[in-house]
Amino acid sequence: MNYSLLPPPKSLQKLVKCFWMIESSPDFCPDKNYMMADSSPEIIFQYKGGFKLFAKQKAYFRVQHAGSQNLALENEFGFFGVRLFPGSVQHLTTIPAHELSGMILCMNTLFKQKGRDLVDRLLESIPTNKRIQLFGDFLQKLAQKNKPDIMASVAHHIDQQEGHVNLSHLCGQTGLSVKQFERRFKATTGFTPKLYARIARFQSTKRKYVSLRMNSLTKLAYACNYYDQSHFTREFIEFSGVLPSHYFSYIDKDDNESKILKELIIGKEKAGLSVSK
């Protein structure tokens, strides 16, 4: 199995959480992927097969989303992805993030000829470090045209606190009215501050379950600041589409696939959290 998770160059650390790539192999070839609620947009290229739904698309911008979906995988696949910080959608496209929430957009449509040229280059048989360089140059040129909104830093703080924040206090620190704060936050991240904090807490449950090796969902619920296990279960189902017991038993299997899934959870979920915004 070929898998790697790589940090961005210093020039992109405010925009990119990480670059990642993964390929199928005889000992790692799952038939589906759980796409759960996620506040971090990703740009994904599939160059050896990939999700059946996007077999003809090859490259797409998966914007932040609050829903869930199971995506069927082809028998052989190869992905190269770029995981971005919340706020990057508006920063890169100038389109308010809430207008695109939940969408999966074709790179060719979103970035026109520049997007098509990039996709053609990235889908060639080139090493991962070359893909990072090409895509990094593309992102830097887009980012230079616009300034990031301060709400991107507010969102990053909520992520670092795993959703356990006083939103009224945060609003007061910005000097904005409640309505101004909510409007700008939603335009930057795609979500209201309250929904964003709930998703940040949900994402932390996966990290903590794996990193702390928890064997009790009740303990996990309290560790992530839910009222009780019932509250945790309702939220987990809302954002993942499955029962937490089903999902965690799936990743707890003693096989290579589960091992890789755990590495992906820890790597991709923690990526960028330690970066100062």
C-alpha positions in Angstrom: 0.0 0.0 0.0 1.3 3.4 -0.9 0.2 6.1 1.5 1.7 9.4 2.7 0.6 12.6 4.4 2.9 15.6 3.8 3.0 19.0 5.4 2.7 22.1 3.1 5.7 24.3 2.3 6.0 27.3 4.7 4.6 29.7 2.1 1.3 27.8 2.2 0.9 27.0 5.9 -1.9 29.6 6.4 -3.9 28.0 3.6 -3.1 24.3 3.4 -3.4 21.8 6.2 -1.6 19.0 4.4 -1.1 17.2 1.1 -2.0 13.5 1.0 -1.9 10.6 -1.4 -3.2 7.0 -1.2 -3.3 4.1 -3.6 -5.0 0.7 -3.5 -3.0 -2.5 -3.2 -3.8 -6.2 -2.8 -3.9 -5.8 1.0 -5.8 -2.5 0.9 -8.8 -2.2 -1.4 -12.0 -1.1 0.5 -15.1 -0.9 -1.5 -16.6 2.2 0.0 -15.6 5.4 1.8 -17.5 7.2 4.6 -17.7 10.9 3.7 -18.8 12.6 6.9 -19.5 16.2 7.9 -16.3 18.2 7.5 -15.4 21.9 7.9 -12.2 21.6 5.9 -12.5 21.7 2.1 -10.4 19.4 0.0 -9.3 19.3 -3.6 -9.0 15.7 -4.8 -7.5 14.1 -7.9 -8.1 10.5 -8.8 -5.5 9.2 -11.3 -5.8 5.4 -11.1 -9.5 5.0 -10.7 -11.3 6.3 -7.6 -14.8 7.0 -6.6 -17.3 5.6 -9.1 -19.5 8.7 -8.9 -16.6 10.8 -10.2 -15.1 8.4 -12.7 -15.4 10.9 -15.6 -14.5 14.0 -13.5 -11.0 13.1 -12.2 -10.5 16.3 -10.3 -12.9 18.1 -8.0 -13.2 20.6 -5.2 -15.1 19.1 -2.2 -16.4 22.1 -0.3 -17.2 22.0 3.4 -20.4 20.0 4.2 -22.6 19.2 7.1 -24.1 16.0 5.7 -22.8 12.5 5.0 -22.5 10.1 2.1 -21.1 6.7 1.3 -19.1 6.7 -1.9 -18.4 3.5 -3.7 -14.8 2.9 -4.8 -13.5 1.3 -8.0 -11.4 -1.9 -7.7 -8.2 0.1 -8.2 -7.7 3.7 -7.1 -5.1 6.3 -6.6 -5.8 9.7 -5.0 -3.8 12.9 -4.5 -5.5 15.4 -2.2 -5.0 18.8 -0.7 -6.7 19.5 2.6 -7.4 23.2 3.1 -8.2 25.4 6.1 -11.8 26.6 6.6 -12.0 30.0 4.9 -10.0 28.9 1.9 -13.1 28.6 -0.4 -13.8 32.3 -0.2 -10.2 33.2 -0.2 -9.4 31.3 -3.4 -12.7 31.8 -5.4 -14.1 35.1 -3.9 -17.4 33.3 -3.7 -19.0 33.4 -0.2 -18.5 29.9 1.2 -22.1 29.4 2.3 -23.2 29.7 -1.4 -21.2 26.5 -2.1 -21.7 24.5 1.1 -22.3 20.8 0.4 -21.2 21.0 -3.2 -18.6 19.0 -5.1 -17.4 21.1 -7.9 -15.4 20.2 -11.0 -12.0 21.8 -11.1 -12.4 22.5 -14.8 -15.6 24.4 -14.2 -14.5 26.3 -11.2 -11.1 27.4 -12.4 -11.7 27.2 -16.2 -8.6 26.9 -18.4 -6.1 27.3 -15.6 -7.9 24.4 -13.8 -7.8 22.2 -16.9 -4.1 22.8 -17.4 -3.3 22.0 -13.8 -5.4 18.8 -13.9 -3.7 17.6 -17.0 -0.3 18.1 -15.4 -1.2 16.5 -12.1 -2.7 13.4 -13.7 0.5 12.6 -15.5 2.8 9.9 -14.0 4.9 12.3 -11.8 6.2 11.9 -8.2 4.2 13.3 -5.3 6.7 16.0 -4.6 6.3 17.3 -8.1 2.5 17.3 -7.7 2.9 19.3 -4.5 5.1 21.9 -6.2 2.7 22.3 -9.1 -0.4 22.6 -7.0 1.4 24.9 -4.5 2.3 27.3 -7.3 -1.3 27.2 -8.5 -2.7 28.0 -5.0 -0.2 30.8 -4.3 -1.2 32.6 -7.4 -4.9 32.4 -6.5 -4.3 33.4 -2.9 -2.3 36.5 -3.8 -5.3 38.1 -5.4 -7.4 38.2 -2.2 -6.9 38.7 1.5 -8.2 36.1 4.0 -11.0 37.2 6.3 -10.3 37.4 10.0 -13.0 34.8 10.5 -10.6 32.2 9.2 -8.6 32.7 12.4 -11.7 32.5 14.5 -12.6 29.2 12.9 -9.1 27.9 13.5 -9.4 28.8 17.2 -12.7 26.9 17.4 -11.0 23.8 15.8 -8.1 24.0 18.3 -10.6 24.1 21.1 -12.5 21.2 19.6 -15.7 23.2 19.5 -15.7 24.0 23.2 -15.9 27.8 23.0 -18.0 30.7 24.2 -19.3 32.1 21.0 -20.6 35.3 22.6 -17.1 35.9 24.0 -15.6 35.3 20.6 -18.0 37.7 18.9 -17.2 40.4 21.5 -13.5 40.0 20.7 -14.0 40.8 17.1 -15.8 44.1 17.8 -18.7 43.1 15.6 -22.4 42.9 16.3 -23.9 39.4 16.6 -25.5 39.6 13.2 -22.3 40.9 11.6 -20.3 38.2 13.3 -22.6 35.4 12.1 -22.9 36.8 8.6 -19.1 37.1 8.1 -18.4 33.8 9.7 -20.9 32.0 7.5 -19.5 33.7 4.4 -16.0 32.6 5.3 -16.6 29.0 6.6 -20.0 28.1 5.0 -21.6 27.5 8.4 -23.1 29.4 11.3 -20.7 29.7 14.3 -22.9 27.2 16.3 -23.0 24.6 13.5 -19.3 25.0 12.9 -18.5 24.4 16.6 -20.7 21.3 16.6 -18.9 19.8 13.6 -15.5 20.6 15.2 -16.6 18.6 18.3 -17.8 15.8 16.1 -14.5 15.6 14.3 -12.7 15.5 17.6 -14.5 12.4 18.6 -12.8 10.4 15.9 -9.4 11.7 16.8 -9.8 11.0 20.5 -11.3 7.5 20.0 -8.2 6.5 18.0 -5.5 8.4 19.7 -6.6 7.7 23.3 -7.7 4.1 22.5 -11.0 4.5 24.2 -13.1 1.4 24.6 -16.2 3.1 26.0 -18.5 5.3 24.0 -19.9 6.8 27.2 -16.4 7.9 28.3 -15.8 9.2 24.8 -19.1 11.2 24.9 -18.1 12.9 28.2 -14.5 13.5 27.1 -15.8 15.4 24.1 -18.2 17.5 26.2 -21.5 15.9 25.2 -24.3 15.9 27.8 -24.5 12.1 27.7 -24.1 9.1 25.3 -27.6 9.7 23.8 -26.7 13.2 22.9 -23.4 12.0 21.4 -25.1 9.3 19.4 -27.7 11.7 17.9 -25.0 14.1 16.8 -22.8 11.4 15.4 -25.6 9.9 13.3 -26.5 13.4 12.1 -23.0 14.1 10.9 -21.9 10.6 9.8 -25.0 8.8 8.8 -24.1 5.8 10.9 -24.2 4.7 14.6 -20.9 5.4 16.4 -20.8 1.8 17.5 -21.0 0.7 13.9 -18.3 3.1 12.7 -15.8 2.5 15.5 -16.3 -1.3 15.2 -15.4 -0.9 11.5 -12.1 0.8 12.2 -11.3 -1.5 15.1 -11.0 -4.6 13.0 -7.6 -6.2 13.2 -6.6 -5.9 9.6 -4.5 -3.7 7.3 -7.5 -1.6 6.1 -8.4 -0.6 9.7 -4.8 0.3 10.5 -4.7 2.6 7.5 -8.0 4.2 8.4 -6.8 5.0 11.9 -3.6 6.6 10.4 -5.8 8.7 8.1 -8.1 9.8 10.9 -5.2 10.9 13.1 -3.2 12.4 10.3 -5.9 14.3 8.4 -8.0 15.3 11.4 -5.0 16.7 13.3 -3.3 18.3 10.3 -3.0 22.0 10.8 -4.3 22.2 14.4 -1.0 23.2 15.8 -0.5 26.0 13.2 -0.8 29.5 14.6 -3.3 31.5 12.5 
